[in-house]
Every structure is written in C-alpha cells, then in structure tokens.
C-alpha cells in the first residue's frame, strides 16, 4: 500500500457531470500531506466509477496535435553531424565546437553522428521541431538533446530512420535542471514513424518539466532511474514504446497542481519494465487503449488519486500490487494481473484500514473499487480485490485466483462488497474469505471446503442438474464465491468437483459443463455466507 506522494485535486464537478451509469455516486476528498520539508494541504478528489474520458476531462489538456509529425524538409534548416562538430545549412542554428544550438522556432533536420550535444534555447514564441533522420548523439557531460527554452518542442522520427540519444554518466544537476538523455524544459512531443533508442546513464531517459506526449515511432528507452517522465503529464497515444527504468517506467510527479501529475495510456503498444512502478502518477493513472505489458518490482499501475482502466489490453506479468489508487475503477478492456501482494488495492495510504477484511477494520473515507465492465483476471498472493473502503461490482467479468495463505483473501473489504451485475468468480484460501453483502441486487453463492483442492481441479456450481459455472483452478483453493445473473437469492445450489467444463473459458471460468465423472460435495444457499469470517462448509 504505497500512497506516499502528495495528493493533488482533480475537478470533481466535471467528473461527476460526465459520469453515467456507475452505480456509486459522489466525490471523495483527501487530507494534508507532510513531505518532510514543508507541510502542504492538498485535496485529492475523484469520483468512484469515473470513465477514462471523465478523468482526462478533469485534467490539463494535451498540448500535442495529431499532425505534429508532419514537416517540410525542403524548407528545414539542415544540421549535418560529423564526429565532434557539425555544419549548418539555413537559419536558426549555430555550432560551437561539439555543441549545436538551436535559437529560434522552426524545423531542423539532423543527420549524422555527433560526440557532443544538441541544445534548443529559443525564447521566441513558436514551436521548435527537431527532425531526427539517422541522427546519433552521445554526450559525456549532460543530455544528448537538451531543450532548455522553447515555447514547445517536437521531436520527429523521420520515416525509415534509426536514431540514438545517450547522455553521460554521473554528471551533476540540481532539482529542475537537465537530468535526462532527452530533456525538455518545455512541453515535448515525440512523433513520426522512425525509430529512436534513448539511454539515460545518470537519471532519466526522456524527461520533460512540462507535458510529454508520445504520438508515434518505435521508441526504446533505458534509464538508471525513470525511463519516461513528464512532470505535468505523460500521454502515450500511439507508436511502440519499450521503457525500462531502475525507478518507474512511466511517471508524472506534479503533486502541486490540481489538474496535472497524471499518466494516460490511450493507444500504441507498450512494454514497461520497472525497478519500482510500471506506471506512476501523482494524481491519476488512466489506461484507455492500446496494448500494454508491465513487469514491475513495485506497483503495476499506481495513481495517488485514482487508477482507472477503461479499455485496451493490459497485462501485468509481475508486480507487488497490480492496480492501486485511492479510487480504483475498471470499466472496460482486458486487464490481467499477477501480483506478489494485492492485485487490486484501494487505499488512502494511512495506517487505518487494511489487514483484516469483511469490516474487520474501519472503512477509509473516500476509498473505493468499482468494476463496471471489461474483463479482470487476477492471480494474487496477497488479496485479490482489496478495498480499504467499499467494493462495487456492476458489470464485467472478474475471475480471481486468490492467495493460498490464510492471512489474505480473494475478496477483502473494510466497507463491504455489493454486486448488482456482471460475473464474479473468486477462489482462494478460506481463513479470510469474504462474500458480497446480503442486500446485493444480484445473487451469489459462497462455499468453504474442509480441505484445499489442488491446481487443475474443476469445481462447479450446479442448479437443478444444470451446470451454471465450471472453474478450473490455477492454484490450490479452499473457498469459492460465484455470482452471475443466473443465481437467485434463497435458492439451493450444488457444488461439484472433477466434472467437465464446456464453452469458452475466461481465466479458467466457463459458463457451462457436465458433472459426468465428478463428485458432489454438498449444497449451499444463495446469499448465505458463513465461511472464512465464519464457518459453513459443503
């Protein structure tokens, strides 16, 4: 549970205005934060169940335009890099030894190899467009490409080109000073269809003190610390991005402004590897499109204020906690999480709440998990779905392969679990097993077993001889919760093992099958739970 960064506010009114059909209403707020040097009171505001579009609408707009990758080569200033120097043909750029300095807005086409540095220092209004066309820059004293001043900077990767930027190792810099192989003090856009390899040997790979947008290209980043960082925001909207960082892979860390500090994945293909978090946002982390794979030592996707997945295909192959925020929403797309701790975790970061489930500790104000659509597949060694506040399921398909140890549960809430739609299958250990509330609009069954069943076991929910659900376990389990529109409160359901599934399986769950060759364990009554926090065993 890592919510240590200062929390910034987002515009709750705008989020609420654009939110529809979420089943949970109202906004939530945070508290004051001590950052060890000064005490800053900020208000963290998010709306449970908000869509990706609503989250983005409450944040600063992107500076980038869809046509930022277009340029006129005929009118561009040409910079030919050659060893430790360069030559310029056109206006707006000068060469001093091994340093190329761009001093005015315009388009600059770079080609060749330079052992030195390219600096953009433009005080005039207008965009500086740097086109890399088989350009290779390596600096031993600082960033390879450093935008120290510009109204806006665009790096275009020319079609068919291969480019590299690499900075020096261990150069000195203060807070807010150039600290990345590709650095910008202004809004930065990366566009085009070429390839770029960035190596950050001192701190970050690509870093912007304002916003950072990736529109296209094949971009590979490796960094000692954060691979890709935009202080105000990071938006990935296209291209192929492979980011490996000793710290975070994608990061935005502005915790001072209400509408900044967010990370949004809206398109493209991403492969993120991190020594800390895969995606780290001081405010909101939002995934709305694209194909993303994350391997992280820390959290897979982390937003101090909110963490939202509303589209695309996201696979977290390794994480401490997979999807974490104060307000967590899954509303669409496919999300698969493998975690050594909690797979989905909602917390305000305080010491109150957490640990025990089923209301064992008091619920944290404004903390929630909402699942309203999409497919959520979980393989957790900690809790599967964990909320230190409330947990609401209104739609979607959720399959939880929960913990094998009794210190955690497949489902764990402090404020209760309500379900009114969708399909839920949660299997795990029995010591902390929790079920939905009895006043849920949709029926559910809960079963706790005298002994654990092994990986590969097929467990079935059967009603009047018809198999409603067949689950093939991926690990040992001793408790089961199932809910769908096929379950009616108060009716009896039989629990079988070793039958045969049929139909398309999602995360091991098939909505059909046969009991042939299986064994009946017993009968449970829908909407009655006495296991885990109680007893009741079929």
Secondary structure, DSSP 8 states (H G I E B T S, - for coil): ----S------HHHHHHH--S-S---EE---EEE-SS-EEE----EETT--HHHHHHTS------TTTT---GGGSEEEEEEETEEEEESSSEEEETTEEEE-SSEEEEEEEEEESEEEEE--SSSEEEEEEEEEEEE-SSS-SEEEEE-SEEEEEE-TT-EEEEE--SS----TTS--EEEEESS-EEEEESSEEEEEESSSEEEEESSEEEE-SSEEEEEESS-SEEESSEEEE-SSEEEEEESS-SEEE---SSTT-SEEEE-SSEEEEEESS-SEEESSEEEE-SSEEEEEESS-SEEEEEEEEEEEEEEEEEE-SSSEEEEEEEEEEEEEEEEESS-SEEE--SSSSS-SS-TTSS---TT-EEEE-SSEEEEEESS-SEEESSEEEE-SSEEEEE--SSTTS-SEEESS-EEE-SSEEEEEE-STT-----TT-SS-EEEEEEEEEE-TT-EEEEEETTEEEEEEE-SS-EEEEEEE-TT--TT-EEEEEES-EE-S--BTTEES-EE-TT-EEEEEEETT---TTTT--B-
